[in-house]
Structure formats: C-alpha cells, structure tokens
Amino acid sequence: MAESNKYAILRPLFTDQSHYAKAFKYCMSVADNLEAIQKWTNESFCEHVVEKLVADIGEGTDDKLLRVLGVGSGSGEIELLFLDKLLIKFPHIHSCVVEPCADLLEKYQAKVEENAMGITYDWQMYKLEDFVANQQENSQKYHFISAISSMYYVKDLNQALRSLHDMLAPGGILLVTIAADSTGYGKLWRTFPYLGSETSSQDESPESAAASSHHRDSGHVHDALRQLQIPYYIDDEYAFQTKITQCFDAKQSEEGDLMLDFLTHTIRFREAPKDLYQQVLACIKESCVQNGGDWFFQSKSVCFFITKL
Ligand SMILES: C[S@@+](CC[C@H](N)C(=O)[O-])C[C@H]1O[C@@H](n2cnc3c(N)ncnc32)[C@H](O)[C@@H]1O
C-alpha cells in the first residue's frame, strides 16, 4: 500500500468542529498546560508584553483604550489570564475575539460579563482568513494580538502572519505560540506528516501533506517570519505535560479515543491500519515519561514576540 494511502480512511479532526471541540476540551482537562501558561504569564508575559506596552505606548488612562485581538481564542482561559495582567496597567480594554468554533466561542462568552472590569468584547465567529477579508481598509489597529496555538489551522501561514502584523498599531505586540518542532506534538507530527492531512492522496509529498494538515510547529513559524522579513524575537518556551494513560489501555475508552484523536488530529484514529496505529503509538510513547503507572506526554510551546515600530 502506498504510504499516503494508509491515511485515506482517516478524516482530519478539524472537518468535524464539534468533535474537535470535545477532543480539545478533554485534552486540556488532563494537561497541565493552563498551570504552565499561568506561570509563564506571571513572569514572561508581564515583562515582554505588559511592561513593553507601557514603555512604548504609555499606561492606559480614562480616555485611552487598549485594543486587543485574540485569534483562535478557544474557550478563553488563556486570553483571560492575559487580560487580567493587562488590566493592571490599562483599565479600559476592547477585546475582539476571533474564534470559528461555535461551541468554544459560547464557552468563552459564558465566562465573561460584558463590560465587567472595564473590558468590552466584540465576538467574531470567523476563521482568521474570513475575519481579515471582512476588514475595511484603514480599519482599527490593535495594540496587542495573541494567536495561542492557533496558527496550525490557518490555510496560509505566511498570509496570516502578514495580516496580523499589518493589524498591529505602532508600538503594538503580536504574540504567537506554537508547538516546538523537537518534542511532543512537533516530533509526532514531523514523523507522520500525512496524519490529519485533508488531501491524502497517492502522489502527495510529505511536504505538501504537512502543509495541508495542521502539523505546523515552531520551525514553520521561524521560516515564515524570515521569508516575510518580519523581525521577531523568541525569548521563551514553556513545557507542559498531558496524562494520556488511557491511550495505551487494552480496554478502549471514550477518553482514550478522544486523546488519540487530538494527538493525531484525526477522527477515530483507533480505526487506522494496524501497522500505522502501532507505529504512531510507539512514537507517542517515545515522548512520554512514566510515573506511578501513568503515562505523561511531554511537549513544549515556543513563544514568538513580534513588535511593530
Ligand atoms: C488548539 S486550540 C487553542 C485555543 C486557545 N487559544 C487555547 O490555547 O486554549 C486552536 C483554536 O484555533 C481555532 N481555529 C481553527 N481554525 C482557525 C482559523 N482558521 N482561524 C482562527 N482560529 C482558528 C480553533 O477553533 C481552536 O479554538
């Protein structure tokens, strides 16, 4: 069987948004991602975003509004951590949230009270590409834009980064986080570029399969920013782990299935051809540490800071 044909029966996860939302939510419930980013927010975010914004555009005042844009905000847990820190220096914030998945957007909306604590919201249930297409020329610019683990899903990464950079106000900061290419998700997806690909076909090269799947990582963001000649600096990465013991249980469970679907970005990965299934599970195990009978998948996110002069 041609290598790419083994994948033909597997549907990419993002073709079913509600299954995606369920798998993502389950995965987050067994990961320490939020704790890791909370710690990162208290330290690096305050230094590289809040303090830098204060230095470059000045503190917020009663008539000075900080304009913030979230891209692929999910259910908002991470952006709300950021907003809490920004509020300390900028008491009036307008937050535009671009999130295409209805389930996740509703969860975000349920967490916030409109205009509470000086934040107003603009909810945009769109993909970034459609949001950008709807923008008028000379539309508002943003002082802070975050794209946390969402650049996997945009169709054209260069175009997306270019558009986000264009939407920055002078002195503004764009923060992009994405899986490191060397560990965890990045390593798994580099090893199996056809997984989750929307156009699995016999003649597709691994490179085009990776491009049509959602398997981008820090290496792709580096390359895109260099090609676009957009200056950036990376100061940081944060590590997190996900408890995935049920993926390896002989007895099938809904939790194990959801976890495997999220890791592989396919729907019902358990139904994959046996040899592929075993190879992928072995690769996942390589990024795990075992503790007290449980398996913990180790991953890292790289944080890119992009500023507009
Ligand atoms: C891995 S989740 C991250 C969610 C959130 N930022 C977090 O870290 O908790 C990726 C998010 O990107 C959203 N997304 C998918 N395609 C997108 C697109 N084309 N433009 C913007 N967001 C997209 C998904 O719906 C999902 O909420």
PDBQT file of the ligand as one rigid body, heavy atoms in Angstrom, charges set to zero:
ROOT
HETATM    1  C1  LIG A 401      -5.546  24.372  19.952  1.00  0.00    +0.000 C 
HETATM    2  S1  LIG A 401      -6.900  25.448  20.021  1.00  0.00    +0.000 S 
HETATM    3  C2  LIG A 401      -6.281  26.767  21.026  1.00  0.00    +0.000 C 
HETATM    4  C3  LIG A 401      -7.365  27.538  21.723  1.00  0.00    +0.000 C 
HETATM    5  C4  LIG A 401      -6.862  28.626  22.689  1.00  0.00    +0.000 C 
HETATM    6  N1  LIG A 401      -6.067  29.626  22.031  1.00  0.00    +0.000 N 
HETATM    7  C5  LIG A 401      -6.084  27.978  23.815  1.00  0.00    +0.000 C 
HETATM    8  O1  LIG A 401      -4.852  27.956  23.714  1.00  0.00    +0.000 OA
HETATM    9  O2  LIG A 401      -6.716  27.463  24.749  1.00  0.00    +0.000 OA
HETATM   10  C6  LIG A 401      -6.923  26.182  18.415  1.00  0.00    +0.000 C 
HETATM   11  C7  LIG A 401      -8.066  27.156  18.175  1.00  0.00    +0.000 C 
HETATM   12  O3  LIG A 401      -7.946  27.725  16.851  1.00  0.00    +0.000 OA
HETATM   13  C8  LIG A 401      -9.250  27.814  16.304  1.00  0.00    +0.000 C 
HETATM   14  N2  LIG A 401      -9.135  27.882  14.827  1.00  0.00    +0.000 N 
HETATM   15  C9  LIG A 401      -9.210  26.883  13.940  1.00  0.00    +0.000 A 
HETATM   16  N3  LIG A 401      -9.073  27.334  12.675  1.00  0.00    +0.000 NA
HETATM   17  C10 LIG A 401      -8.893  28.670  12.767  1.00  0.00    +0.000 A 
HETATM   18  C11 LIG A 401      -8.709  29.715  11.812  1.00  0.00    +0.000 A 
HETATM   19  N4  LIG A 401      -8.637  29.449  10.512  1.00  0.00    +0.000 N 
HETATM   20  N5  LIG A 401      -8.596  30.979  12.266  1.00  0.00    +0.000 NA
HETATM   21  C12 LIG A 401      -8.643  31.245  13.604  1.00  0.00    +0.000 A 
HETATM   22  N6  LIG A 401      -8.811  30.290  14.548  1.00  0.00    +0.000 NA
HETATM   23  C13 LIG A 401      -8.929  29.019  14.146  1.00  0.00    +0.000 A 
HETATM   24  C14 LIG A 401      -9.931  26.556  16.825  1.00  0.00    +0.000 C 
HETATM   25  O4  LIG A 401     -11.331  26.625  16.723  1.00  0.00    +0.000 OA
HETATM   26  C15 LIG A 401      -9.429  26.495  18.241  1.00  0.00    +0.000 C 
HETATM   27  O5  LIG A 401     -10.217  27.218  19.121  1.00  0.00    +0.000 OA
ENDROOT
TORSDOF 0
